Amino acid sequence: MSSRHSPTSTDAAVDIARRFAEEVWNGREYTAIPELVHRDYVLHDPAAPDPIRGRDALERHIRDSVRAFPDLHVEPRLGLGEGETVMTYYTTTGTFDGAYGPLSPTGRRVAVDGTAVIRYEDGKMREEHLYYDTADFRKQLGVTGLGFLRQVPSIARWTLRTVRARLFG
């Protein structure tokens, strides 16, 4: 390990992951992000088209998720680690009552089990990889098969807005 990085104990890293779920995701205490998350944080989420980079982008991602699932709750079930890397097993629940990217709300309740592998640097979350069944998540949202066809107009509008914003600012 490079001398510029302060070591994070496994117990401390597990506690940071638990606090992140409880305070930021569940408590909506976004002011806790700088205390728990490294300034160069990167999130790899299979539902996101690109990595989410930095604290501001992470906060936007969480706020967007909470707008889509106002009752969103993350329940950490198990935290294991070695050195500055922690794996947490969690269950996320919520009701799809708001727009989620290009998707229109379906009012359906979801419960998704997943695993997060988190690397720490300087005592803060530096990089996180999420692993969960995205096909099951889409099925629970009601956006597969005929449910997906009902989403096509919403997806088209979202795509057009996104392209316009990227091209014309």
C-alpha positions, 0 to 999 in steps of 0.5 A, a space after each residue: 500500500 502506498 504511504 499516501 493512503 491511510 489504512 482503513 480497518 475492516 471493522 471501520 470499513 464495514 461500519 462506513 458501508 452500514 452508515 452509508 446505507 442507513 444515513 444517506 440512502 435511508 435517512 436521506 442525509 446527503 450532507 453525510 456523503 463527504 464524510 463517508 465517500 472519497 472525492 474521487 468515488 466511482 460507482 459501477 451499477 449495472 442499471 447505469 449506462 456509465 460509471 457514476 463519478 464523484 460525490 455530486 454525481 452520486 448524490 444526484 443518482 441517490 436523489 433520482 432513485 429516491 424520486 423514483 422510489 419515494 419509500 426506497 429502503 436499503 437493508 444491509 444484511 451482512 458485511 465481510 471484508 479484508 483490509 480496505 475491501 468490503 463486501 456487503 449483502 443487502 436488500 433494497 425495497 421500494 415502490 416505483 412511483 416516480 420516473 426512473 431515467 426514461 421509465 414511467 412509474 408503474 406503482 409496483 413494489 420491488 425487492 432486490 437482493 444484491 452485493 456491493 464490493 467496496 474499496 476504501 481509500 483514506 478511510 472513505 468509500 473510493 470505488 463500489 461495484 454493485 451486483 444484482 439481477 437486473 432482469 428480475 429488477 426490470 420484471 418486478 418494475 413491470 417493464 418487460 414484455 408488454 410492460 416494456 411496450 407501454 414504456 416506449 413513448 416515455 423512453 423515446 421522449 427521454 432519449 430525445 431530451 437527453 440527445 438535445 441536452 448533449 448536443 445543444 447544452 
